[in-house]
Amino acid sequence: MEKAILQKTLSDKKEKTSLSGGIKKEDEFESRLLDLTRTERMTGGGRRLRFRAVIVVGDRKGRVGVGVGKGMDVAQAVEKATRMAKKNIIEVPIIDGTIPFEVKAKYGAAKVLLRPQKKGRGLIAGGTVRIICDLAGIEDISSKVLSKSRNKINNARAVLLAFEKLKVRAK
């Protein structure tokens, strides 16, 4: 009896019921918060605070996306950013845990260089590039941010542009 109840509660956690009554599967994407900033604007009555969140989602199987959301509180900004990231998902070709060839990309002031590595070398990347490559499922890669840009949004979009340049010929 207890075993049946335990299995029922475990299955309830994996499935969520939607408002229409249908059963919705648990989300297959992992998400990470890349950046969270408080922005303010001056009005006649004082300062108006808002929050901006940058979220990266990925399934560690070659699909990754970045989204930016703004809201009156942190939870709202994170929810919007997650929704936008899931809309902007791209496929990354991964061959033996790495990318097929070296690629450079530029977005705004951000320049990124991505190089494939031998098996077992690991993820040699810093900051934004490391998070995106990890969620994409790339195990062995070497990267360098070539610009002086420390803007995480532009660096993330430069990495996504680099991934879009990786086209593999179908066999």
HELIX and SHEET records of a PDB file:
HELIX    1   1 GLU A    2  LYS A   14  1                                  13    
HELIX    2   2 VAL A   74  LYS A   87  1                                  14    
HELIX    3   3 THR A  128  ALA A  136  1                                   9    
HELIX    4   4 LYS A  152  LYS A  165  1                                  14    
SHEET    1   A 2 GLU A  15  THR A  17  0                                        
SHEET    2   A 2 ILE A  23  LYS A  25 -1                                        
SHEET    1   B 4 GLU A  30  THR A  43  0                                        
SHEET    2   B 4 GLY A  46  GLY A  58 -1                                        
SHEET    3   B 4 ARG A  63  GLY A  71 -1                                        
SHEET    4   B 4 ILE A  89  GLU A  91 -1                                        
SHEET    1   C 4 VAL A 103  TYR A 107  0                                        
SHEET    2   C 4 ALA A 110  PRO A 116 -1                                        
SHEET    3   C 4 ILE A 141  VAL A 145 -1                                        
SHEET    4   C 4 LEU A 123  ILE A 124  1                                        
END                                                                             
